[in-house]
Every structure is written in structure tokens, then in C-alpha cells.
Amino acid sequence: MMAAVNVWRSAAALRAAGLAVAFVLCALMSTGCSASRTFTVGEPGASSAPLPDIGPAPIDRNDPWEGMNRRVYRFNAGFDRYVFLPALDVWRFILPSPVRRGFSNVLSHVGQITSLVNSIVQLSPEKTVGTVGRIIINSTFGIAGLFDAATGIGLVDHGEDFGQTLGVYGVPPGPYLVLPFMGPSSTRDTGGFVVDRAFITWLQWQAFGGSQSYTFLPVAMQTRDDLAFRYGELGPFEYELMRFLYLEWRATQVAL
């Protein structure tokens, strides 16, 4: 699943948000017919001026492929429950927690390469200098990224990707999209992921003389291990909530 899925790291917080969204949706359905009504002066409860049309509900999003997206979402939920999570139990049994944490740190360290390139393309000196600092500190004091020493001294992981870079230059996110196995995305972020993946593959060819496809499985397992999210825990509006959180999270990343 894509980095977007960092939103899922706190399942407890998401459950609370799910209850809030359920309340909002119920309120919207019960008041939707009168939300844009204009009162006349003199009516009970009327103010001295007409109320403006509040427009669409804040949970509404650009999701023209919702039917397909929901089917893919259900597929991902089934795959996660019956394939991914049982395999993850084996992964956790074989590798103790300190080993998995070190592997996760190494993956994050390697990801700094694309983050650096995108920071440069975005013409962001702060992110570029900070990412260079993280690479240097974690390559040395962090023993090739095995330990995240940079975060301990205040160097933030900006985690820039090409989807964010496109957003910085004004490219809209486009329709919401749920990708098989990977989860929430958008047309812009999917294109950005393809570019980032192609760049990493090219680096692998340059460094090792070929794409290291055998690393896919352990990377996928460790990425899932880092996520606390479990399908089906957010109530009846889980699809809407995940769509809302993902798009808001990406919009925040672009704005920072």
C-alpha cells in the first residue's frame, strides 16, 4: 500500500474519527433538504439577512469511479484479511521486533533518495537541505540507515514524492482512485508513484545491473507491518472516511 496510508498508523484515532464522520453524515442526511434554504425576514428563527447556500457537504469528494473503487476496496479488504495478515503473522514470528524496526528504518533511508530529488525539483531549499542532512546522519551515525539518528536531532523526514511535486506546481489531484493491493490514491498520485518507481528501478539497474525484483515481498511485508490499520474497524462509513482522510492528508502534504 502507498505511503498515503501513513494515515492509518493510529487505529484508535481513526475509530474516533469514524464515529465523528458517521454523526456528520447522519446529520447531513437528516438536514440535507433544508441545508440551503433561504429564510424570509419575520419567519421564526430567521436572521435579518438570507442564509447563504453552504454548498456540498464537506465529506463529498471527486469520486466519479466510486462503484469500481468500492469493489476494489472490498477486494483489498478480503486480500488483507485472508492473505496479507496471515502472512504478516509468519513474518513477525520469524523476525523479532528489533530486526523489523531496523529493516523499516533502512527502507525509509532508501526512500530519502526520491525525497531529495523531488525536494530539488520543487525548488525547496529547506526540504533539500534537511533531506541531505538526514541522508548524511543516518548513513554514518545511523549505520547505513539501520537506526534513525536524524529524527533524534530534529531533522524531519519530509517524505516528498512526485505526486506532491505535481501538486506544488498546481496539478489538481483529479478523481479519487483505489488501487488493487495498494489502497487509496488519485490519478495525480498514481502517476507520481509510477514516476518515482521508474526512477528507483533505473537506479537499481545502474547500481546492480538489474532490477532487484526479489526485494518486493520483504518490502511489502515490512510496509504492512508498519501500519496499524485494519479493514472493517471504522464502521459503516469506512470507505467515505478513508477517502476523506487520504485526500485531506495529501492536500496538507502539498501545502506544507
C-alpha positions as CSV (number, residue, x, y, z in Angstrom):
1,M,0.0,0.0,0.0
2,M,1.1,3.6,-0.9
3,A,2.8,6.0,1.6
4,A,-0.7,7.8,1.8
5,V,-1.6,5.0,4.0
6,N,0.6,6.7,6.9
7,V,-2.9,8.0,7.8
8,W,-3.6,4.5,9.2
9,R,-0.9,4.4,11.8
10,S,-3.3,5.3,14.7
11,A,-6.2,2.9,14.5
12,A,-7.7,4.3,17.8
13,A,-7.7,7.8,16.4
14,L,-9.3,6.7,13.2
15,R,-12.1,4.8,15.1
16,A,-12.9,8.0,16.9
17,A,-12.9,9.9,13.6
18,G,-15.1,7.3,12.1
19,L,-17.7,7.9,14.8
20,A,-17.5,11.7,14.1
21,V,-17.9,11.2,10.4
22,A,-20.9,8.8,11.0
23,F,-22.5,11.6,13.1
24,V,-21.8,14.2,10.4
25,L,-23.3,12.0,7.7
26,C,-26.4,11.3,9.6
27,A,-26.9,15.0,10.3
28,L,-26.3,15.8,6.7
29,M,-28.9,13.2,5.6
30,S,-31.5,14.5,8.0
31,T,-31.0,18.2,7.2
32,G,-29.9,17.9,3.5
33,C,-33.3,19.1,2.2
34,S,-33.2,22.3,4.2
35,A,-29.4,23.0,4.3
36,S,-29.6,25.6,1.5
37,R,-33.0,27.0,2.4
38,T,-33.2,30.8,2.5
39,F,-35.4,32.2,5.3
40,T,-37.6,35.2,5.0
41,V,-37.3,38.0,7.4
42,G,-40.0,37.5,10.0
43,E,-40.0,33.8,10.0
44,P,-39.4,32.0,13.3
45,G,-35.7,31.6,13.8
46,A,-34.9,33.8,10.8
47,S,-32.0,36.3,10.9
48,S,-32.0,39.7,9.4
49,A,-30.3,38.5,6.2
50,P,-30.7,35.5,4.0
51,L,-28.5,32.5,4.8
52,P,-26.0,31.6,2.0
53,D,-26.0,28.3,0.3
54,I,-23.4,26.2,2.1
55,G,-22.7,24.1,-0.9
56,P,-21.9,20.4,-0.9
57,A,-21.2,18.5,2.4
58,P,-17.5,18.6,3.4
59,I,-17.2,14.8,3.1
60,D,-18.1,15.0,-0.6
61,R,-15.1,14.3,-2.9
62,N,-14.3,13.9,-6.6
63,D,-15.1,10.2,-6.9
64,P,-16.7,9.5,-10.3
65,W,-15.5,5.9,-10.3
66,E,-17.0,5.2,-6.9
67,G,-18.6,1.9,-7.9
68,M,-15.3,0.5,-9.2
69,N,-13.4,1.9,-6.3
70,R,-15.7,0.3,-3.8
71,R,-15.3,-3.1,-5.4
72,V,-11.5,-2.7,-5.4
73,Y,-11.7,-1.6,-1.7
74,R,-13.7,-4.8,-0.9
75,F,-11.1,-6.9,-2.8
76,N,-8.3,-5.2,-0.8
77,A,-10.1,-5.9,2.4
78,G,-10.5,-9.6,1.6
79,F,-7.0,-9.9,0.4
80,D,-5.7,-8.2,3.6
81,R,-7.8,-10.4,5.9
82,Y,-7.2,-13.8,4.3
83,V,-3.7,-13.4,2.7
84,F,-1.7,-10.5,3.9
85,L,-2.4,-10.6,7.6
86,P,-1.8,-14.4,8.0
87,A,1.5,-13.9,6.1
88,L,2.3,-11.0,8.3
89,D,1.9,-13.2,11.4
90,V,4.5,-15.5,9.9
91,W,6.7,-12.5,9.2
92,R,6.5,-11.3,12.8
93,F,7.2,-14.8,14.1
94,I,10.3,-15.2,12.0
95,L,11.7,-11.7,12.6
96,P,11.9,-10.2,16.1
97,S,10.7,-6.6,16.6
98,P,14.2,-5.0,16.7
99,V,15.1,-6.6,13.3
100,R,11.8,-5.5,11.7
101,R,12.3,-1.9,13.1
102,G,15.8,-1.8,11.6
103,F,14.6,-3.0,8.3
104,S,11.8,-0.4,8.3
105,N,14.5,2.3,9.1
106,V,16.6,1.1,6.1
107,L,13.6,1.3,3.8
108,S,12.9,4.8,5.0
109,H,16.5,5.7,4.4
110,V,16.5,4.4,0.9
111,G,13.3,6.4,0.3
112,Q,15.2,9.6,1.0
113,I,16.7,9.4,-2.5
114,T,13.4,10.1,-4.2
115,S,12.5,12.6,-1.5
116,L,15.7,14.5,-2.2
117,V,15.1,14.6,-5.9
118,N,11.6,15.8,-5.5
119,S,12.7,18.4,-3.0
120,I,15.2,19.8,-5.5
121,V,12.6,19.8,-8.3
122,Q,10.2,21.7,-6.0
123,L,12.9,24.3,-5.6
124,S,12.6,24.0,-1.8
125,P,15.9,24.8,-0.1
126,E,14.6,23.9,3.4
127,K,13.4,20.4,2.4
128,T,16.5,19.8,0.2
129,V,19.0,20.7,3.0
130,G,17.0,18.8,5.6
131,T,16.9,15.7,3.4
132,V,20.6,15.9,2.7
133,G,21.2,16.1,6.4
134,R,19.1,13.1,7.1
135,I,21.0,11.1,4.5
136,I,24.4,12.0,5.9
137,I,23.4,11.5,9.6
138,N,21.6,8.2,9.0
139,S,24.3,6.9,6.6
140,T,27.0,7.5,9.3
141,F,25.7,7.6,12.8
142,G,22.7,5.5,11.8
143,I,24.9,2.8,10.3
144,A,23.6,2.9,6.7
145,G,20.1,3.8,7.9
146,L,19.7,0.9,10.3
147,F,19.0,3.5,13.1
148,D,17.1,6.7,12.6
149,A,19.6,9.1,14.3
150,A,18.5,12.1,12.2
151,T,15.0,12.3,13.7
152,G,16.5,12.3,17.2
153,I,18.3,15.6,16.4
154,G,15.3,17.2,14.8
155,L,15.8,16.5,11.1
156,V,12.3,15.8,9.9
157,D,11.5,13.2,7.2
158,H,9.6,15.3,4.6
159,G,8.9,12.2,2.5
160,E,8.4,14.1,-0.8
161,D,7.2,12.2,-3.8
162,F,6.4,13.1,-7.4
163,G,2.7,13.3,-6.7
164,Q,3.4,16.1,-4.2
165,T,5.7,17.7,-6.7
166,L,2.9,17.8,-9.3
167,G,0.6,19.3,-6.6
168,V,3.2,22.0,-5.8
169,Y,3.1,23.1,-9.4
170,G,-0.6,23.3,-9.5
171,V,-1.7,19.9,-10.9
172,P,-5.0,19.0,-9.2
173,P,-5.4,15.6,-7.6
174,G,-8.0,14.5,-10.1
175,P,-10.5,11.7,-9.4
176,Y,-10.1,9.6,-6.3
177,L,-8.8,6.1,-7.1
178,V,-8.5,2.9,-5.1
179,L,-5.6,0.8,-6.4
180,P,-5.6,-3.0,-6.0
181,F,-3.4,-4.1,-3.1
182,M,-2.1,-0.6,-2.6
183,G,-5.2,1.3,-1.4
184,P,-6.2,5.0,-1.6
185,S,-4.8,7.2,-4.3
186,S,-5.8,9.7,-7.0
187,T,-5.0,10.0,-10.7
188,R,-2.2,12.5,-9.9
189,D,-0.7,10.4,-7.1
190,T,-0.9,7.2,-9.2
191,G,1.1,8.9,-12.0
192,G,3.5,10.3,-9.4
193,F,4.0,6.8,-8.0
194,V,4.8,5.4,-11.4
195,V,7.4,8.1,-12.0
196,D,9.0,7.5,-8.6
197,R,9.0,3.7,-9.1
198,A,10.6,4.1,-12.5
199,F,13.3,6.3,-11.1
200,I,14.1,3.8,-8.3
201,T,14.2,0.9,-10.9
202,W,16.6,2.9,-13.0
203,L,18.9,3.4,-10.0
204,Q,18.8,-0.3,-9.3
205,W,19.8,-1.0,-12.9
206,Q,22.7,1.4,-12.5
207,A,23.8,0.1,-9.2
208,F,23.3,-3.6,-9.6
209,G,22.9,-4.2,-13.3
210,G,19.2,-5.1,-13.0
211,S,16.0,-4.5,-11.1
212,Q,16.0,-6.2,-7.7
213,S,12.5,-7.7,-8.0
214,Y,13.2,-10.2,-5.3
215,T,13.1,-7.4,-2.7
216,F,9.4,-6.8,-3.4
217,L,8.0,-9.3,-1.0
218,P,10.0,-8.3,2.1
219,V,9.4,-4.6,1.4
220,A,5.6,-5.3,1.1
221,M,5.6,-7.2,4.3
222,Q,7.5,-4.6,6.3
223,T,5.4,-1.8,4.9
224,R,2.3,-3.6,6.0
225,D,3.9,-4.3,9.4
226,D,4.3,-0.6,9.9
227,L,0.6,0.1,9.5
228,A,-1.8,-0.3,12.5
229,F,-4.9,0.0,10.2
230,R,-7.3,-3.0,10.0
231,Y,-10.1,-3.1,7.5
232,G,-13.6,-3.1,9.0
233,E,-12.8,-1.2,12.2
234,L,-14.1,2.2,11.2
235,G,-17.8,1.4,11.0
236,P,-20.3,1.6,8.1
237,F,-18.8,4.8,6.6
238,E,-15.2,3.4,6.4
239,Y,-14.9,3.9,2.6
240,E,-16.0,7.6,2.9
241,L,-13.8,8.2,5.9
242,M,-10.7,6.7,4.3
243,R,-11.3,8.8,1.1
244,F,-11.7,11.9,3.1
245,L,-8.6,11.4,5.3
246,Y,-6.5,10.4,2.3
247,L,-7.3,13.4,0.2
248,E,-7.1,15.8,3.1
249,W,-3.7,14.3,4.1
250,R,-2.3,14.7,0.6
251,A,-3.6,18.2,0.3
252,T,-1.8,19.1,3.6
253,Q,1.4,17.5,2.3
254,V,1.3,19.6,-0.8
255,A,0.6,22.7,1.1
256,L,3.5,22.3,3.6
